[in-house]
């Protein structure tokens, strides 16, 4: 049976979002060759101290050229994942667009127990920070040992906090908010406080100084001891030399007298050694080798016979010993060793036939073991064992039969799981069975049933996944749209406007989804009333064009042009100081700033200055945008004869609407 899945794309392992309790260990985009679907397979790991009970992920999809395609949001529900454990690797996520060739993972929400909810920010996922070894900071191994002694635990890495994570000195990655390592129990604060490189080096230097002084003292004492030993040895040697000299003088005469006798005796001894003793020793060695052979010590006997060289029939007896060694292996059931020995004897006696027989017996033993596995209903193990036997007997037939029996058992178990409502188990089994019997159709059916069950339980997001997995089964496509709508409405009720917009956009033609989509966009606008938010601006324009109630009012209030006073002073060019009153003898200046408007928009405003004398002048400010700083000012031609009082400043938009009125006293 051909491979059911083909890998299309692999996610970067070890990616993590800032502060997220879980991270991606592995992930891939796969094509289901049987169902002609594309799915994502993820493996996530829990970093939190508590248990993960739910995890919502978004899979963003793209074509091979990078252009965006329809993605999917999926919730792993009803979990109970302990700290440090992995999950999700056995749950496929079906992608709605079969042209997907690249994916990006965003973890949207994680629910933990004791109850806590983590929600993603806009920050992109990044690779997990790599631990940095202490040797890069402390350099010396002794400094690392000193730090470990201070901590009370073996220390390897520099403790640090980044990306919302606490990297412990033991190498464990923890959430920063927990501050205590889940493996060694060290706290980040304690590790940081004790990691004082200067103090550690000072302590190590002090220890080294003490050790050096102790070493020098030990060397001095050892040198003194050796000198004393040398002196005593010299005294003993001198005494021995004197004694030997006295003895030598006494023996000279006796040795001369015995010289002839010694010479004769020596010649006789040489003759015996060269002729008689070797023959006696070879005979004894041969007898010893025979005794080893008789005792069944064939390996030792072979070595003994080989050591005798060409003595008698020693070479033949060495081969016999080797042959018997193989026989021992054979009788003990170690066929592999027996075959190796017999095949290495270059055709001696019937060694080639015995090697062939051993190979047959070896396969027969494995064959019987495979039959036993089959009898125990361990069909997969049996199939592997029969496959390893190649063409021995009917192994190929037995292998195929075991595969068929396993498929039949899985099929029966899958049907039972489907009847019991255990849809995840049934899905896994039917998916594994591939094109066995009607497994592909059953797979679609159980996906549909699982989708219905999840829909009835209010788990609309997961229901969408399984309705889509059901492909063209019955009305699965319509049910997927219906579940998408319900999920979008659920998100809207929870005021998760961005997610609601995404889901409702997928089913805009269903029921009143278009109206719900407008509600979600208006909700987003009211939650993000910022003039520099491009999405808010886009949604407001769409809502105004659709005459959505209240959209125009929100737009006008959000993007209304406003004028604010920066300073009153007597300089048309300096805005750095502000005066509480102006002298009539100088320029009377009003510095102001324009704010508001849509991003990048321009407008025309008009300002006027009314002096205490009643004179009023208008100044136009055409084609200005938010952030514009302007100045309007007036003066008296004959200030000595002009009145003091109040200067009034007014600003108007291009329709003539008054934007601001401000006054400042004018003094003599």
Secondary structure, DSSP 8 states (H G I E B T S, - for coil): ---SEEEEEE--TTEE-TT-SEEEEEEEEEEETTTTEEEEEEEEEE-SSSEEEEEEEEEEEE-TTS-EEEEEEEEE-S--B-TT-EE-TT--EE-S-TT--EEEEEEEEEEEETTEEEE--S---EE-----BTHHHH-SHHHHHHHHHHHTS---B--EEETTEEE-TTS-EEEGGG-B-TTT--BHHHHHHH--HHHHHHHHHHHHHHHHHHHHHHHHHHHHHHHHHHHHHHHHHHHHHHHHHHHHHHHHHHHHHHHHHHHHHHHHHHHHIIIIIHHHHHHHHHHHHHHHHHTT-HHHHHHHHHHTTTSTTHHHHHHHHHHHHHHHHHHTT-HHHHHHHHHTTTT-TTHHHHHHHHHHHHHHHHHHHHHHHHHTT-HHHHHHHHHHTTTSTTHHHHHHHHHHHHHHHHHHHHHHHHHTT-HHHHHHHHHHHTTSTTHHHHHHHHHHHHHHHHHHTT-HHHHHHHHHHTTTSTTHHHHHHHHHHHHHHHHHHTT-HHHHHHHHHTTTTSTTHHHHHHHHHHHHHHH---TT-HHHHHHHHHHHHTT-TTHHHHHHHHS--EEEEEEEES-SS--S---SEEETTS-EEEEEEEE-SSTT-EEEEEEEEE-TTS-EEEEEEEEEETT-EEEEEE--TTGGGS--EEEEEEEE-TT--EEEEEEEEEE-
